[in-house]
Amino acid sequence: MIQHLHIPGTPTPSGPYTPAVRAGDFLFLSGQVAIDPATNELVVGATAQQTRATLQNIQRLLEGCGARLEDVVKCSVLLLDAADFQEMNAVYAEFFPLAKPARTTVAATLMDARLRVEIECIAYLGNASNPNV
C-alpha cells in the first residue's frame, strides 16, 4: 500500500509534491530545505544554519510518520557549493551520531538562489513504533 502523508507542524509544500510517501515498510521524504514551519519562510543564513533547520524539518516529518532519525537508511544531500561540505557535514554528524545512513552528497544548482542545502532521505519503518501511519 502507498500512503501520501502531510504532517502537521511541518513546512507546507511549495509545489505539486508530497512531503512524505510511505510504500510498505519504507518512507520516502521529499527534498527538505531550511523552511521555518511556523512561517513557511526560508531560514536565510550560512550552510550550517540551513543544514540544522533542514534536518530539524526531516526529524519532524519522520516523527510525524512514527519514525526516528535512527530509522533513516539513505540520505541525498545537495549543496550549492562543494566548498561548504565540511560545514554541512559537522551539523549532519550531530543528527546522526551513531546510526549513520548511507549518503550521497553532490554540488548542485538549487531552486532558490538563497538555498545552500537540500536533503532527502529514505527511512525503514519495519522497526517504527507506529506501524499504522
N, C-alpha and C positions, 0 to 999 in steps of 0.2 A: 504494500500500500504506500502511496505517496501523499504526504501532507505538506501543504504550503502554510507556513507559520508566520504570523505577525505578532510580535511580543510587545505588550505594553511597557512603556518606560525605556524604549529603545528608539533610535532615530527613525523618522518616517522616510521610507524610500523616496528618492527624488526622480525615479523613472519607473519604467514597466518591468520591475523585478520583485522577487520575494526575498526578504532578508534571510530566511532560513527554510530549507526544504528537507523534510525527513523522508528517506527512502529506505524502508526496512529498518535495520539497526544502524544506519548511517545518517548523519546530519550534515548537510552542506550549507555553510554560511556564505552568502554573497560577500564580495569585497567590502570591507568596512573601512571607513575613514574617520578622521577626528571631528565628528559632528557632536555637539552638545545635545543630548537627547531632550533636555528641558526646553531648549530654544530652537532646535533644528538648525543652528548656525554653526559654521565651521570654526573650530578652535584654531586660530591663526597663531603660529609660533614655530619654534625650532623643531627639528626632526624628533628629538627626544620627547618633547611635549606632545606632538601629534601622535607619536607611537604609543605613548601612555594612554591618551584619550581613545585611540583606535582599539587597543587591547582591552580597555575597560568596556567599550561597546561590545566587543566579542564576548567578554566574560558575562555581561548582562544577557546577551542573546542565548548563550549556552545555558545559563542558569534558568532562564525562562522556558527552555526546552527540556529541563530536567537533567542537564549535563554539567560538567565542570571542565576547567582548563586541562585537567589530567586526562580527560577523555579525547582530547584532540590528537589525531594521528598524523595530520598533514597540514602545513601552512604554506601559502604562497605569499611572498612579500614583494611588493612593487615599490621601489624607491625612485624618487625624482632624480636623485644624484647618487651615484655609486660611492662618492666620497663620504656620504652620510652613513655608510654601513656600520661602522663601529658605534656611532651614536645610537642608531636604531637597535643594534644587537645588545647593547648594555641594558636598555629598557626591556627588550624582549626576554632576556635572560631572567629578569626579575619575575616575570609572569610564568615562566616555565623553568623553575629551579631544579626540579627532579625529573619529571616526566617530559622529556624533550621530544616533540613530534618531529617527523621528517619535515624538511623545509627546502623550498626553492626561493632564492632572492635574486631579483633582476632589477636593473635600472630601466625605467620606462617613462614615457610622457604620460602624465596623469590628466584626468578630465578637467581639473580646475587648476589654474596656474599657481594657486596658493597651497595646493596639496603637496606634501613632502613624502607621504607614505600611504599605502593601501594594503590591507591584509585580508585574505580569505582563508577559510580553513574547513577541514572535514573532521568530524568527531564520530567516534564509535559509541553507540548508545546501548550496546549489549550489556554493559555494566551500570547503566544510568539508574538513578534512584526512582525516576518516574517514567516507566516504560509506556504509559498511556498517552504521553504528549507527543 
